[in-house]
């Protein structure tokens, strides 16, 4: 795995050369993201980075798009809670010309008022359209209940109430405080030499403003006490989306890999316990899975299913019982050995291209992971014992403190799901439009 080096400007650079395909992939990532947006300007980070291709003093938005197409390139913005990045790809013969274009975008953003208003309207339309996704609504309800006011709960694209408040001055201020040398990580992979990569990174870094990394003071979220339901109420649903979770893991936890193994046994494969009980035996949902989110601080464990309306109550009750049994009894040696082989073999698909290896290295840098996190991933997984996996589940996960998020029709489902949850502390019904 490639490791980060620091340019004289203070910008971090990661290079992964591979000359088998005439393409260069690159990442220009910030160490800050939506979690650092002002609470009354949620969505600012995403809008600010998208504004970079909306015009300079020399190029219009249309001219930039035409130039990107002409060079055989792609350029998009991707967000996570604590970072945001521009992802790009270009055919290698046009690499130099593309770097020149990116340098101009970074050094001379125009922040035109008309373009900003157009982008804000597009963003609001995207948020409104996202309310059509029942799965997305359940995720938003889970985020509302799990994180509350914690920064990890801030949506990357903002909200209907905050996007409209973003101004030209907000975007300009964002550039001067976030788009600075020490706050940026540049990654390049593919058909590029180390010398070419360093020259390109220096050109990009020189286009940035002077500044140090912003201090990330965001700590782990506090898990709400008890079992609470957060119901995204939408009329005429024939199916429900369920997300049930509690606090999960941090990469810095000594039992982090043990919990990864245990989670894969519980809900990480097509033959996992959760899938077998919910889908194979009862046919209540096409899919049933669980995952551990990875961030700088401890994040969530969550299990998800999508039963029909009539099966929502029984399915939820089963999920809680399976979680309780898993926390209490752990995993078996047979399950552990099987899933270790699966995780070790499947990891090859996470690093089989230069672009994938680059993104793993960028994640290591942005999330503050141990430098050998991915390099030693397979050996760390292989070293987990059944006892360690079982102890990690019991130590880290709580079956008593749960956020239960549901999207569906409350008049058809709420009574059944409240009865399905023993020791329920409370239920909150949210009209689905309030989640925009």
C-alpha positions as CSV (number, residue, x, y, z in Angstrom):
1,X,0.0,0.0,0.0
2,X,1.4,3.5,-0.8
3,X,2.0,5.8,2.1
4,X,1.5,9.5,2.4
5,X,4.3,12.0,1.9
6,X,4.2,15.7,2.7
7,X,5.1,18.4,0.1
8,X,7.0,21.5,1.0
9,X,3.7,23.4,1.1
10,X,2.3,21.1,3.7
11,X,-0.1,19.3,1.4
12,X,-0.2,15.5,1.7
13,X,0.5,13.4,-1.4
14,X,-0.2,9.7,-2.1
15,X,0.9,7.9,-5.3
16,X,0.1,4.5,-6.6
17,X,1.7,3.9,-10.0
18,X,0.4,1.2,-12.4
19,X,1.0,1.5,-16.2
20,X,-1.2,-1.3,-17.4
21,X,-4.1,1.0,-18.4
22,X,-3.7,4.4,-20.0
23,X,-5.7,6.2,-17.4
24,X,-4.8,8.4,-14.4
25,X,-7.2,8.6,-11.4
26,X,-6.9,11.3,-8.8
27,X,-8.4,12.5,-5.5
28,X,-8.3,16.0,-4.1
29,X,-9.7,15.5,-0.6
30,X,-10.2,17.8,2.4
31,X,-9.7,16.6,5.9
32,X,-13.0,18.4,6.8
33,X,-16.5,17.6,5.6
34,X,-20.2,18.1,6.3
35,X,-19.6,17.4,10.0
36,X,-17.8,20.8,10.1
37,X,-20.5,22.8,8.3
38,X,-22.1,25.6,10.3
39,X,-25.5,24.3,11.7
40,X,-27.4,27.0,9.8
41,X,-25.4,26.3,6.6
42,X,-25.6,22.5,6.2
43,X,-24.6,21.5,2.7
44,X,-21.9,24.3,2.4
45,X,-18.9,21.9,1.9
46,X,-20.6,20.1,-0.9
47,X,-21.8,23.2,-2.6
48,X,-18.4,24.9,-2.3
49,X,-16.6,22.1,-4.0
50,X,-19.2,21.8,-6.7
51,X,-18.9,25.5,-7.3
52,X,-15.3,25.0,-8.4
53,X,-16.4,23.8,-11.8
54,X,-19.0,26.5,-12.2
55,X,-16.7,29.1,-13.5
56,X,-13.4,31.1,-13.2
57,X,-12.6,34.6,-14.3
58,X,-11.6,33.1,-17.7
59,X,-13.9,30.1,-18.1
60,X,-17.7,29.8,-17.9
61,X,-19.3,26.7,-16.4
62,X,-20.2,25.5,-19.9
63,X,-16.6,26.0,-21.1
64,X,-15.3,24.0,-18.2
65,X,-17.7,21.1,-18.9
66,X,-16.7,21.1,-22.6
67,X,-13.1,21.1,-21.7
68,X,-13.5,18.1,-19.3
69,X,-15.3,16.2,-22.0
70,X,-12.7,17.1,-24.6
71,X,-9.9,15.8,-22.5
72,X,-11.7,12.5,-21.9
73,X,-12.0,13.2,-18.2
74,X,-14.5,12.9,-15.4
75,X,-14.9,15.1,-12.3
76,X,-17.3,14.6,-9.4
77,X,-17.7,15.4,-5.7
78,X,-18.1,12.8,-3.0
79,X,-18.9,13.4,0.7
80,X,-18.5,11.5,4.0
81,X,-19.1,12.9,7.5
82,X,-15.6,14.2,8.2
83,X,-14.2,14.7,4.7
84,X,-15.1,15.7,1.2
85,X,-13.3,15.0,-2.1
86,X,-13.1,15.7,-5.8
87,X,-12.7,12.5,-7.7
88,X,-11.3,12.7,-11.2
89,X,-10.1,10.4,-14.0
90,X,-8.4,11.3,-17.3
91,X,-6.8,9.5,-20.2
92,X,-3.1,9.6,-19.5
93,X,-2.1,11.5,-22.7
94,X,-4.2,14.4,-21.5
95,X,-3.0,14.3,-17.9
96,X,-0.9,17.5,-18.1
97,X,-3.7,19.5,-19.7
98,X,-6.2,18.3,-17.1
99,X,-3.9,19.3,-14.3
100,X,-3.7,22.8,-15.8
101,X,-7.5,22.9,-15.8
102,X,-7.8,21.7,-12.2
103,X,-5.1,24.2,-11.2
104,X,-7.2,27.1,-12.7
105,X,-10.3,25.8,-11.0
106,X,-8.6,25.7,-7.6
107,X,-6.8,29.0,-7.9
108,X,-9.4,31.2,-9.5
109,X,-13.0,30.2,-8.5
110,X,-15.4,32.9,-9.6
111,X,-18.3,32.0,-7.2
112,X,-20.7,33.7,-9.7
113,X,-24.1,34.6,-8.0
114,X,-26.2,33.2,-10.8
115,X,-24.3,29.9,-10.8
116,X,-24.5,29.6,-7.0
117,X,-28.3,30.2,-7.1
118,X,-28.6,27.6,-9.9
119,X,-26.6,25.1,-7.9
120,X,-28.7,25.7,-4.8
121,X,-31.9,25.1,-6.8
122,X,-30.4,21.8,-8.1
123,X,-29.4,20.8,-4.6
124,X,-32.9,21.5,-3.2
125,X,-34.4,19.5,-6.1
126,X,-32.1,16.6,-5.2
127,X,-33.1,16.7,-1.6
128,X,-36.8,16.7,-2.5
129,X,-36.3,13.8,-4.9
130,X,-34.5,11.8,-2.2
131,X,-37.7,11.8,-0.2
132,X,-39.0,9.3,-2.7
133,X,-36.6,6.7,-1.5
134,X,-38.1,4.8,1.4
135,X,-34.7,3.3,2.2
136,X,-33.2,6.8,2.3
137,X,-36.0,7.9,4.6
138,X,-35.2,5.1,7.1
139,X,-31.5,6.0,7.0
140,X,-32.4,9.7,7.7
141,X,-34.7,8.7,10.5
142,X,-32.0,6.5,12.0
143,X,-29.5,9.4,11.7
144,X,-32.0,11.7,13.4
145,X,-32.6,9.3,16.3
146,X,-29.0,8.0,16.7
147,X,-26.9,11.2,16.3
148,X,-29.4,13.9,17.3
149,X,-27.3,17.1,17.2
150,X,-24.0,15.4,16.9
151,X,-22.0,16.5,13.8
152,X,-22.0,13.0,12.3
153,X,-25.7,13.4,11.7
154,X,-25.4,16.4,9.4
155,X,-26.4,15.4,5.9
156,X,-23.8,16.0,3.2
157,X,-26.2,17.7,0.8
158,X,-27.8,19.9,3.5
159,X,-31.5,20.3,4.2
160,X,-34.4,22.1,2.6
161,X,-34.1,24.6,5.5
162,X,-30.4,25.4,5.3
163,X,-29.3,25.3,1.6
164,X,-31.1,28.5,0.7
165,X,-29.2,30.4,3.3
166,X,-25.8,29.7,1.7
167,X,-24.3,32.9,0.2
168,X,-21.3,33.9,-2.0
169,X,-19.5,35.1,1.1
170,X,-20.0,31.7,2.8
171,X,-18.4,29.9,-0.2
172,X,-15.5,32.3,-0.4
173,X,-14.9,32.0,3.3
174,X,-15.0,28.2,3.0
175,X,-12.2,28.4,0.4
176,X,-10.0,30.5,2.6
177,X,-10.4,28.3,5.7
178,X,-10.8,24.8,4.3
179,X,-9.3,24.7,0.8
180,X,-5.7,25.3,2.1
181,X,-2.4,23.5,1.9
182,X,-2.4,21.6,5.2
183,X,-6.1,20.6,4.9
184,X,-5.8,18.9,1.6
185,X,-4.7,15.4,0.6
186,X,-3.9,14.7,-3.1
187,X,-3.8,11.2,-4.4
188,X,-2.8,10.0,-7.9
189,X,-2.9,6.5,-9.3
190,X,-2.6,4.7,-12.6
191,X,-0.4,5.6,-15.6
192,X,1.7,8.2,-13.9
193,X,5.3,8.1,-12.6
194,X,6.3,9.4,-9.2
195,X,8.0,12.4,-10.7
196,X,5.0,13.3,-12.8
197,X,2.8,12.9,-9.7
198,X,5.0,15.1,-7.6
199,X,5.1,17.8,-10.3
200,X,1.3,17.7,-10.7
201,X,0.7,17.7,-6.9
202,X,3.0,20.7,-6.5
203,X,1.1,22.6,-9.2
204,X,-2.3,21.8,-7.6
205,X,-0.9,22.6,-4.1
206,X,0.5,26.0,-5.4
207,X,-3.1,26.8,-6.5
208,X,-4.3,26.5,-2.9
209,X,-4.4,29.1,-0.2
210,X,-1.9,29.0,2.7
211,X,-3.1,27.3,5.8
212,X,-2.8,24.5,8.3
213,X,-5.1,21.5,8.9
214,X,-8.2,22.4,10.7
215,X,-8.5,20.7,14.1
216,X,-11.1,18.1,14.2
217,X,-12.7,18.3,17.6
218,X,-15.6,16.0,16.8
219,X,-15.8,13.2,19.4
220,X,-17.9,10.0,19.4
221,X,-21.7,10.3,19.6
222,X,-23.4,9.5,22.8
223,X,-25.8,6.5,22.5
224,X,-29.3,7.4,23.6
225,X,-30.5,5.3,26.6
226,X,-33.2,2.6,26.1
227,X,-34.9,1.4,22.9
228,X,-36.6,4.2,20.9
229,X,-38.5,4.1,17.6
230,X,-38.2,6.8,15.0
231,X,-40.9,6.4,12.4
232,X,-40.8,8.1,9.0
233,X,-44.5,8.2,8.2
234,X,-45.3,8.0,4.5
235,X,-48.8,7.2,3.1
236,X,-49.7,4.1,1.1
237,X,-46.6,2.0,1.8
238,X,-46.9,-1.8,1.2
239,X,-43.4,-2.4,2.5
240,X,-41.4,-1.1,5.4
241,X,-37.7,-0.3,5.7
242,X,-36.1,-1.1,9.0
243,X,-32.8,0.1,10.4
244,X,-31.9,-1.0,13.9
245,X,-28.6,0.0,15.6
246,X,-26.4,0.9,18.5
247,X,-22.8,2.2,19.0
248,X,-20.3,0.2,17.0
249,X,-16.5,0.4,16.8
250,X,-13.5,2.6,16.2
251,X,-10.4,1.5,14.3
252,X,-8.4,2.3,17.3
253,X,-10.3,-0.2,19.5
254,X,-8.0,-3.2,20.3
255,X,-10.9,-5.5,19.5
256,X,-11.8,-3.7,16.2
257,X,-11.0,-6.6,13.9
258,X,-12.6,-9.1,16.2
259,X,-15.8,-7.2,15.9
260,X,-15.5,-7.1,12.1
261,X,-15.3,-10.8,12.1
262,X,-18.2,-11.2,14.4
263,X,-20.3,-8.8,12.4
264,X,-19.6,-10.6,9.2
265,X,-20.9,-13.8,10.8
266,X,-24.1,-12.0,12.0
267,X,-25.0,-10.0,9.0
268,X,-22.2,-9.5,6.5
269,X,-22.8,-12.3,3.9
270,X,-25.6,-13.9,2.0
271,X,-25.4,-16.9,4.3
272,X,-25.2,-14.9,7.6
273,X,-27.4,-15.5,10.6
274,X,-29.5,-12.5,9.9
275,X,-30.1,-13.4,6.2
276,X,-30.7,-17.0,7.0
277,X,-33.4,-16.3,9.6
278,X,-35.1,-13.4,8.0
279,X,-35.0,-14.4,4.3
280,X,-34.2,-18.0,3.9
281,X,-36.4,-19.4,6.7
282,X,-39.3,-16.9,6.7
283,X,-39.2,-15.0,3.4
284,X,-39.9,-11.7,5.2
285,X,-37.4,-9.6,3.2
286,X,-35.3,-10.0,0.1
287,X,-32.2,-8.8,2.0
288,X,-31.1,-8.6,5.6
289,X,-27.7,-7.3,6.6
290,X,-25.6,-5.6,9.3
291,X,-22.6,-3.3,9.0
292,X,-20.1,-1.4,11.1
293,X,-19.5,2.2,9.9
294,X,-15.9,3.4,10.0
295,X,-15.1,7.0,10.9
296,X,-12.5,8.9,12.9
297,X,-14.4,8.4,16.1
298,X,-16.6,5.5,17.2
299,X,-19.6,5.1,14.9
300,X,-22.7,3.0,14.4
301,X,-23.5,-0.6,14.1
302,X,-26.7,-1.1,12.2
303,X,-28.8,-4.0,10.8
304,X,-31.3,-3.4,7.9
305,X,-34.2,-5.3,6.4
306,X,-37.2,-4.5,4.2
307,X,-40.3,-6.6,5.1
308,X,-43.8,-6.2,3.9
309,X,-46.2,-4.2,6.0
310,X,-47.9,-7.2,7.6
311,X,-44.5,-8.8,8.5
312,X,-42.9,-5.6,9.9
313,X,-43.7,-6.3,13.6
314,X,-42.7,-9.9,13.6
315,X,-39.5,-9.1,11.6
316,X,-38.5,-6.4,14.1
317,X,-39.1,-8.7,17.0
318,X,-36.9,-11.4,15.4
319,X,-34.1,-8.9,14.7
320,X,-34.0,-7.8,18.3
321,X,-34.0,-11.5,19.6
322,X,-31.2,-12.4,17.2
323,X,-29.2,-9.4,18.4
324,X,-29.8,-10.3,22.0
325,X,-28.7,-13.9,21.4
326,X,-25.6,-12.8,19.5
327,X,-24.5,-10.4,22.3
328,X,-25.1,-13.0,25.0
329,X,-23.7,-16.1,23.3
330,X,-21.2,-14.8,20.8
331,X,-20.0,-16.9,17.8
332,X,-18.9,-20.4,17.2
333,X,-15.4,-21.7,16.1
334,X,-17.0,-23.1,12.9
335,X,-18.6,-19.8,12.0
336,X,-15.3,-17.9,12.8
337,X,-13.1,-20.1,10.6
338,X,-15.5,-19.9,7.7
339,X,-15.9,-16.1,7.8
340,X,-12.1,-15.5,8.2
341,X,-11.5,-17.4,5.0
342,X,-14.2,-15.4,3.3
343,X,-13.0,-12.0,4.5
344,X,-9.3,-12.7,3.6
345,X,-10.2,-14.0,0.1
346,X,-12.7,-11.2,-0.7
347,X,-10.3,-8.5,0.4
348,X,-8.4,-9.1,-2.9
349,X,-11.3,-7.4,-4.6
350,X,-10.8,-4.3,-2.5
351,X,-7.3,-3.8,-3.7
352,X,-7.1,-5.3,-7.2
353,X,-6.6,-2.0,-9.0
354,X,-4.4,1.0,-8.5
355,X,-7.4,3.2,-8.1
356,X,-8.8,1.0,-5.3
357,X,-5.4,0.8,-3.5
358,X,-5.2,4.6,-3.7
359,X,-8.6,5.1,-2.2
360,X,-7.7,2.8,0.7
361,X,-4.5,4.8,1.3
362,X,-6.5,8.1,1.1
363,X,-9.0,6.7,3.6
364,X,-6.1,5.8,5.9
365,X,-4.9,9.4,5.8
366,X,-8.2,11.1,6.1
367,X,-9.6,8.9,8.9
368,X,-6.4,8.8,10.9
369,X,-6.3,5.0,10.7
370,X,-3.2,3.1,11.8
371,X,-0.7,3.3,8.9
372,X,-0.7,-0.5,8.5
373,X,-4.6,-0.8,8.8
374,X,-5.1,-2.2,5.3
375,X,-1.6,-3.6,4.8
376,X,-2.1,-5.9,7.8
377,X,-5.9,-6.4,7.3
378,X,-5.7,-10.0,6.3
379,X,-3.3,-11.0,9.1
380,X,-5.4,-9.1,11.6
381,X,-8.5,-10.9,10.5
382,X,-6.8,-14.3,10.5
383,X,-5.6,-13.8,14.1
384,X,-9.0,-13.3,15.6
385,X,-10.2,-16.2,17.8
386,X,-13.8,-17.2,18.4
387,X,-13.4,-16.1,22.0
388,X,-12.1,-12.7,21.0
389,X,-14.9,-12.2,18.5
390,X,-17.5,-13.1,21.1
391,X,-16.0,-10.9,23.8
392,X,-15.9,-7.9,21.3
393,X,-19.6,-8.3,20.6
394,X,-20.5,-8.4,24.3
395,X,-18.2,-5.5,25.2
396,X,-19.0,-3.1,22.3
397,X,-22.6,-3.7,21.4
398,X,-25.7,-3.1,23.4
399,X,-29.0,-4.8,22.8
400,X,-30.7,-2.7,25.5
401,X,-29.9,0.7,23.9
402,X,-31.2,0.7,20.4
403,X,-32.4,3.2,17.8
404,X,-35.1,1.6,15.7
405,X,-35.8,3.5,12.5
406,X,-38.7,2.6,10.2
407,X,-40.1,4.1,7.0
408,X,-43.6,3.0,6.2
409,X,-47.2,4.0,6.9
410,X,-47.7,4.6,10.6
411,X,-51.5,4.0,10.6
412,X,-50.8,0.4,9.3
413,X,-47.6,-0.4,11.2
414,X,-46.9,1.7,14.3
415,X,-49.1,-0.4,16.7
416,X,-47.4,-3.6,15.6
417,X,-43.9,-2.4,15.9
418,X,-44.4,-0.8,19.3
419,X,-45.7,-4.1,20.6
420,X,-42.7,-5.9,19.0
421,X,-40.2,-4.0,21.1
422,X,-39.8,-5.1,24.7
423,X,-39.0,-2.3,27.2
424,X,-39.7,0.4,24.6
425,X,-38.6,3.8,26.0
426,X,-40.5,5.9,23.4
427,X,-41.7,6.3,19.8
428,X,-41.4,9.4,17.6
429,X,-43.5,9.7,14.4
430,X,-42.0,12.1,11.8
431,X,-44.0,13.1,8.7
432,X,-41.6,12.1,5.9
433,X,-41.3,15.6,4.5
434,X,-39.7,16.8,7.7
435,X,-36.7,14.6,6.9
436,X,-35.7,16.7,3.9
